[in-house]
Amino acid sequence: MMRNSETFVNKFMHATDQFQKVFGPADQGDMDSPVVHRHDQFEDSSDEQLTHYDEHTNSQGEHYAERKGEAVAGAEER
């Protein structure tokens, strides 16, 4: 006996199969092409804000950011 979630998944998959027959397969574009950035005012503002931080990696391989100019000496390992 099918549970409700299995019925939903089966109906959903049937619907997507029908959409593919009508509209064709999904277009994913060229996966090897580079990402094109818009370089709009919002992106420029974000880039300027990020210049105030340094990225670091701790001994466990985790990444974190720290404001430039803050004392690193004596800081506990993250």
Secondary structure by P-SEA (a helix, b strand, c coil): cccaaaaaaaaaaaaaaaaaaaccccccccccccccccccaaaaaaaaaaccbbbbbccccbbbbbcccccccccccc
